[in-house]
């Protein structure tokens, strides 16, 4: 083949690649955040607390459970933390934390610094459990009643959000 033929093939490949990227950028591949309300809590693997204790399915699937996804690196989590302590002290509900993509030592330091509102915290080092819940990032809070997610909040929980989404279940 001649140099001219190589140049034409190269330019056609380059044009094809450019066209592919231009078309793909115009499409919206971002999936909308799906509300988890009304869905069952699915436990498809063994979970452990930050203390290395196995989490029983019954502890998450029976009665009222607040699941709160948090991390020490999350500034909004620090903002909502005092309110979570108030809820833990004033409501008859099991409070369970999910330590999102964080080492045990950082989680324990965070809870020691701010207080621990949780009955226990689940260690989610790889974020897999959170991802299966539909979590996009901390903070997120779920209210589970007898295994069904009845309320889901993406973002900080405060008194207004609590009254709007969660209080009616208490």
Backbone as numpy.savetxt, mean C-alpha at the origin, in Angstrom:
# Nx Ny Nz CAx CAy CAz Cx Cy Cz
26.02 -5.84 -50.75 25.18 -4.65 -50.75 26.06 -3.41 -50.75
25.48 -2.40 -51.26 26.22 -1.16 -51.35 26.02 -0.32 -50.10
26.82 0.67 -49.98 26.72 1.59 -48.84 25.37 2.29 -48.85
24.89 2.57 -50.04 23.60 3.25 -50.15 22.46 2.36 -49.63
22.50 1.07 -49.92 21.47 0.14 -49.45 21.50 0.04 -47.92
22.69 -0.03 -47.33 22.81 -0.05 -45.86 22.24 1.21 -45.25
22.51 2.33 -45.87 22.01 3.60 -45.36 20.48 3.65 -45.41
19.90 3.16 -46.48 18.44 3.15 -46.61 17.82 2.22 -45.56
18.39 1.03 -45.38 17.89 0.09 -44.37 18.01 0.69 -42.97
19.15 1.30 -42.70 19.37 1.93 -41.39 18.34 3.03 -41.13
18.11 3.87 -42.11 17.14 4.96 -41.96 15.72 4.43 -41.78
15.36 3.36 -42.49 14.03 2.76 -42.34 13.86 2.17 -40.94
14.89 1.50 -40.44 14.83 0.96 -39.07 14.72 2.08 -38.04
15.48 3.12 -38.24 15.44 4.26 -37.33 14.07 4.93 -37.35
13.50 5.09 -38.53 12.17 5.68 -38.67 11.11 4.79 -38.01
11.23 3.48 -38.19 10.29 2.54 -37.56 10.37 2.63 -36.04
11.57 2.67 -35.52 11.76 2.77 -34.07 11.19 4.08 -33.54
11.46 5.16 -34.22 10.93 6.46 -33.82 9.40 6.45 -33.85
8.82 5.87 -34.90 7.35 5.80 -35.01 6.76 4.98 -33.88
7.39 3.86 -33.55 6.92 3.01 -32.45 6.88 3.80 -31.14
7.96 4.51 -30.83 8.00 5.28 -29.58 7.00 6.44 -29.60
6.85 7.08 -30.73 5.90 8.19 -30.81 4.47 7.71 -30.59
4.12 6.57 -31.16 2.77 6.02 -30.97 2.57 5.56 -29.54
3.57 4.89 -28.98 3.42 4.36 -27.61 3.32 5.48 -26.58
3.92 6.62 -26.83 3.83 7.73 -25.89 2.45 8.37 -25.89
1.72 8.22 -26.98 0.38 8.80 -27.07 -0.66 7.98 -26.33
-0.39 6.71 -26.08 -1.35 5.84 -25.40 -1.19 5.98 -23.90
-2.30 5.85 -23.21 -2.28 5.95 -21.75 -2.22 4.54 -21.17
-1.02 4.15 -20.75 -0.84 2.81 -20.19 -0.95 2.81 -18.67
-1.14 3.95 -18.07 -1.25 4.01 -16.62 -2.60 3.47 -16.20
-2.58 2.48 -15.33 -3.82 1.90 -14.84 -4.37 2.78 -13.73
-5.66 3.05 -13.74 -6.22 3.84 -12.65 -6.15 3.06 -11.34
-6.07 3.78 -10.23 -6.07 3.14 -8.92 -7.46 2.57 -8.70
-7.50 1.30 -8.38 -8.78 0.64 -8.18 -9.14 0.67 -6.71
-10.33 1.09 -6.44 -10.82 1.09 -5.07 -11.02 -0.35 -4.63
-10.54 -0.67 -3.45 -10.60 -2.04 -2.96 -11.87 -2.33 -2.15
-12.70 -1.32 -1.95 -13.90 -1.51 -1.13 -14.82 -2.56 -1.73
-15.35 -3.42 -0.86 -16.24 -4.48 -1.29 -15.53 -5.75 -1.71
-14.22 -5.75 -1.69 -13.45 -6.92 -2.08 -12.98 -7.67 -0.84
-12.79 -8.98 -0.97 -12.27 -9.73 0.18 -10.77 -9.50 0.35
-10.32 -9.60 1.58 -8.88 -9.57 1.85 -8.34 -10.96 1.54
-7.43 -11.05 0.60 -6.88 -12.34 0.19 -5.49 -12.51 0.79
-5.35 -13.56 1.55 -4.06 -13.90 2.15 -3.52 -15.13 1.44
-2.58 -14.92 0.52 -2.08 -16.04 -0.28 -0.65 -16.44 0.06
-0.14 -15.92 1.16 1.19 -16.33 1.63 1.27 -16.10 3.13
2.24 -16.74 3.73 2.43 -16.59 5.18 3.03 -15.21 5.46
2.43 -14.49 6.38 2.91 -13.17 6.78 3.55 -13.27 8.16
4.51 -12.37 8.42 5.21 -12.34 9.70 5.20 -10.92 10.25
5.21 -10.82 11.56 5.28 -9.51 12.20 6.72 -9.02 12.17
6.92 -7.78 12.58 8.28 -7.24 12.64 9.10 -7.93 13.73
8.42 -8.69 14.60 9.12 -9.47 15.62 9.35 -10.91 15.18
9.01 -11.24 13.93 9.26 -12.58 13.40 8.20 -13.61 13.75
7.06 -13.18 14.25 5.98 -14.09 14.64 5.03 -14.27 13.46
4.61 -15.53 13.22 3.65 -15.79 12.14 2.32 -15.09 12.44
1.74 -14.50 11.41 0.44 -13.84 11.53 -0.64 -14.87 11.20
-1.58 -15.06 12.10 -2.67 -16.01 11.83 -3.69 -15.34 10.92
-4.28 -16.13 10.04 -5.31 -15.61 9.15 -6.47 -15.03 9.94
-6.82 -15.70 11.03 -7.94 -15.26 11.86 -7.74 -13.84 12.39
-6.49 -13.48 12.66 -6.22 -12.15 13.22 -6.51 -11.04 12.21
-6.58 -11.37 10.93 -6.87 -10.37 9.90 -8.27 -10.52 9.30
-8.85 -11.71 9.43 -10.11 -11.99 8.73 -11.33 -12.01 9.63
-11.16 -11.87 10.94 -12.33 -11.90 11.82 -12.47 -10.59 12.58
-13.70 -10.13 12.70 -13.96 -8.88 13.41 -13.56 -7.67 12.59
-13.39 -6.56 13.30 -12.99 -5.30 12.67 -11.48 -5.15 12.79
-10.85 -4.87 11.65 -9.40 -4.70 11.60 -9.09 -3.46 10.76
-8.28 -2.58 11.31 -7.74 -1.47 10.52 -6.34 -1.87 10.10
-6.11 -1.90 8.78 -4.79 -2.14 8.23 -4.25 -0.80 7.77
-3.10 -0.42 8.29 -2.51 0.87 7.93 -1.12 0.63 7.37
-0.91 1.04 6.12 0.38 0.90 5.46 1.20 2.14 5.77
2.39 1.93 6.32 3.22 3.06 6.75 4.70 2.75 6.51
5.52 3.78 6.65 6.97 3.63 6.57 7.62 4.83 7.26
8.78 4.61 7.83 9.45 5.70 8.55 9.91 6.81 7.60
10.16 6.48 6.34 10.61 7.47 5.36 9.44 8.30 4.81
8.23 7.97 5.20 7.02 8.60 4.67 6.60 9.77 5.57
6.76 10.99 5.09 6.40 12.16 5.89 4.90 12.25 6.17
4.01 11.97 5.21 2.59 11.98 5.54 2.22 10.94 6.61
2.97 9.84 6.67 2.71 8.84 7.72 2.95 9.44 9.10
3.97 10.26 9.21 4.27 10.93 10.48 3.16 11.91 10.85
2.57 12.53 9.84 1.48 13.48 10.08 0.25 12.76 10.64
-0.09 11.60 10.08 -1.30 10.90 10.51 -1.09 10.06 11.77
0.14 9.81 12.15 0.44 8.88 13.25 -0.25 9.25 14.57
-0.23 10.51 15.02 -0.94 10.84 16.26 -2.43 10.51 16.20
-3.05 10.70 15.04 -4.47 10.37 14.91 -4.69 8.86 15.02
-3.78 8.07 14.46 -3.90 6.61 14.58 -3.81 6.18 16.04
-2.97 6.85 16.80 -2.87 6.54 18.24 -4.20 6.86 18.92
-4.83 7.98 18.55 -6.15 8.32 19.11 -7.18 7.24 18.79
-7.19 6.77 17.56 -8.14 5.73 17.15 -7.88 4.45 17.94
-6.64 4.07 18.06 -6.29 2.85 18.80 -6.75 2.93 20.25
-6.66 4.14 20.83 -7.04 4.32 22.23 -8.55 4.43 22.44
-9.29 4.87 21.41 -10.71 5.17 21.62 -11.69 4.22 20.94
-11.25 3.40 20.03 -12.16 2.51 19.29 -11.87 1.06 19.62
-12.93 0.26 19.56 -12.78 -1.18 19.77 -12.50 -1.82 18.41
-11.24 -1.77 18.01 -10.83 -2.29 16.71 -9.39 -2.78 16.81
-9.10 -3.82 16.07 -7.72 -4.30 16.01 -6.97 -3.42 15.02
-5.85 -2.86 15.44 -5.02 -2.01 14.59 -3.80 -2.82 14.15
-3.65 -2.96 12.84 -2.52 -3.71 12.29 -1.78 -2.80 11.32
-0.49 -2.68 11.53 0.34 -1.90 10.63 0.97 -2.80 9.59
1.28 -2.22 8.45 2.07 -2.91 7.42 3.30 -2.06 7.18
4.44 -2.55 7.62 5.71 -1.87 7.42 6.12 -2.05 5.96
6.01 -0.97 5.19 6.13 -1.02 3.73 7.57 -0.84 3.26
8.15 -1.90 2.70 9.48 -1.86 2.07 10.54 -1.25 2.98
10.62 -1.78 4.18 11.52 -1.18 5.16 12.13 -2.25 6.06
13.34 -2.01 6.48 14.03 -2.92 7.39 13.41 -2.86 8.78
13.52 -3.96 9.50 12.92 -4.07 10.83 13.45 -2.99 11.77
14.75 -2.74 11.73 15.34 -1.76 12.67 14.75 -0.37 12.45
14.57 0.04 11.19 13.99 1.36 10.90 12.54 1.43 11.37
11.81 0.34 11.18 10.41 0.28 11.61 10.31 0.39 13.13
11.13 -0.37 13.82 11.09 -0.34 15.29 11.50 1.02 15.83
12.50 1.64 15.21 12.92 2.98 15.64 11.78 3.99 15.45
11.09 3.89 14.33 9.96 4.77 14.02 8.87 4.63 15.08
8.50 3.39 15.40 7.43 3.15 16.38 7.86 3.54 17.79
9.13 3.38 18.08 9.62 3.79 19.40 9.60 5.32 19.53
9.95 6.00 18.45 9.98 7.46 18.45 8.58 8.07 18.57
7.62 7.54 17.80 6.29 8.16 17.70 5.20 7.48 18.53
5.49 6.32 19.06 4.48 5.53 19.76 3.94 4.46 18.83
3.46 3.38 19.40 3.00 2.25 18.59 1.50 2.04 18.76
0.70 2.46 17.78 -0.75 2.28 17.88 -1.22 0.88 17.49
-0.30 0.05 16.99 -0.69 -1.22 16.38 -0.66 -2.38 17.37
-1.62 -3.30 17.19 -1.57 -4.56 17.92 -0.35 -5.36 17.47
-0.06 -5.27 16.18 1.18 -5.81 15.62 1.39 -5.18 14.25
2.63 -5.25 13.76 2.95 -4.74 12.43 3.46 -5.89 11.57
2.95 -5.96 10.36 3.37 -6.96 9.39 4.60 -6.44 8.66
5.59 -7.30 8.52 6.80 -6.96 7.78 6.57 -7.23 6.30
6.66 -6.21 5.48 6.46 -6.33 4.03 7.68 -5.76 3.32
8.80 -6.47 3.47 10.08 -5.98 2.95 10.06 -5.69 1.45
9.47 -6.60 0.68 9.47 -6.43 -0.77 8.25 -5.69 -1.30
7.31 -5.38 -0.42 6.10 -4.67 -0.83 5.08 -5.54 -1.53
5.32 -6.86 -1.58 4.43 -7.76 -2.31 3.03 -7.81 -1.72
2.92 -7.92 -0.40 1.60 -7.96 0.23 0.85 -6.66 -0.03
1.54 -5.53 0.13 0.92 -4.22 -0.13 0.46 -4.11 -1.58
1.29 -4.57 -2.49 0.95 -4.51 -3.91 -0.31 -5.31 -4.21
-0.44 -6.48 -3.59 -1.64 -7.30 -3.81 -2.89 -6.66 -3.21
-2.69 -5.78 -2.23 -3.82 -5.02 -1.69 -4.21 -3.86 -2.60
-3.33 -3.53 -3.56 -3.59 -2.40 -4.44 -2.94 -1.12 -3.96
-2.03 -1.23 -3.00 -1.37 -0.05 -2.44 -0.43 0.56 -3.47
-0.49 1.89 -3.60 0.45 2.58 -4.47 1.58 3.20 -3.67
1.39 3.36 -2.39 2.43 3.89 -1.51 1.83 4.37 -0.21
2.65 4.37 0.82 2.12 4.79 2.13 1.88 6.29 2.17
0.94 6.74 2.99 0.06 5.94 3.83 -1.21 5.54 3.08
-1.67 4.35 3.39 -2.98 3.88 2.94 -3.60 3.12 4.10
-4.91 3.22 4.20 -5.61 2.60 5.32 -6.83 1.84 4.81
-7.01 0.65 5.35 -8.13 -0.22 5.01 -8.89 -0.56 6.29
-10.20 -0.59 6.21 -11.01 -1.16 7.29 -11.58 -2.47 6.76
-11.27 -3.54 7.47 -11.72 -4.87 7.09 -12.68 -5.36 8.16
-13.84 -5.81 7.74 -14.81 -6.39 8.67 -15.10 -7.81 8.20
-14.76 -8.76 9.06 -14.95 -10.19 8.76 -14.42 -10.57 7.38
-13.23 -10.09 7.07 -12.55 -10.49 5.84 -12.86 -9.67 4.61
-13.78 -8.71 4.71 -14.14 -7.88 3.56 -13.64 -6.46 3.77
-13.02 -5.90 2.74 -12.57 -4.51 2.80 -13.80 -3.62 2.62
-14.15 -2.89 3.66 -15.35 -2.04 3.60 -15.01 -0.56 3.40
-13.77 -0.18 3.71 -13.34 1.21 3.49 -11.85 1.20 3.16
-11.47 2.06 2.24 -10.08 2.15 1.78 -9.76 3.62 1.54
-8.69 4.07 2.15 -8.26 5.47 2.00 -6.83 5.51 1.51
-6.60 6.19 0.41 -5.25 6.45 -0.08 -4.88 7.83 0.43
-3.84 7.90 1.24 -3.41 9.18 1.80 -3.64 9.24 3.30
-3.39 10.42 3.83 -3.45 10.65 5.27 -4.88 10.52 5.79
-5.00 9.93 6.97 -6.28 9.86 7.69 -6.27 10.96 8.75
-7.33 11.75 8.79 -7.50 12.72 9.87 -8.95 12.61 10.35
-9.34 13.46 11.25 -10.69 13.37 11.82 -11.77 13.51 10.75
-11.57 14.40 9.79 -12.57 14.60 8.73 -12.72 13.36 7.85
-11.60 12.80 7.43 -11.64 11.59 6.60 -12.23 10.44 7.41
-11.82 10.35 8.68 -12.35 9.28 9.54 -13.88 9.37 9.61
-14.39 10.56 9.89 -15.84 10.74 10.02 -16.57 10.45 8.71
-15.95 10.80 7.61 -16.56 10.60 6.29 -16.57 9.13 5.86
-15.47 8.41 6.07 -15.33 7.07 5.49 -15.40 5.92 6.48
-15.01 6.15 7.73 -14.81 5.03 8.65 -15.77 5.00 9.84
-16.12 6.15 10.37 -16.89 6.22 11.62 -18.22 5.46 11.55
-18.85 5.45 10.41 -20.16 4.80 10.28 -20.12 3.30 10.59
-18.94 2.70 10.61 -18.81 1.27 10.90 -18.59 1.00 12.39
-18.59 2.07 13.20 -18.30 1.89 14.64 -19.46 2.28 15.51
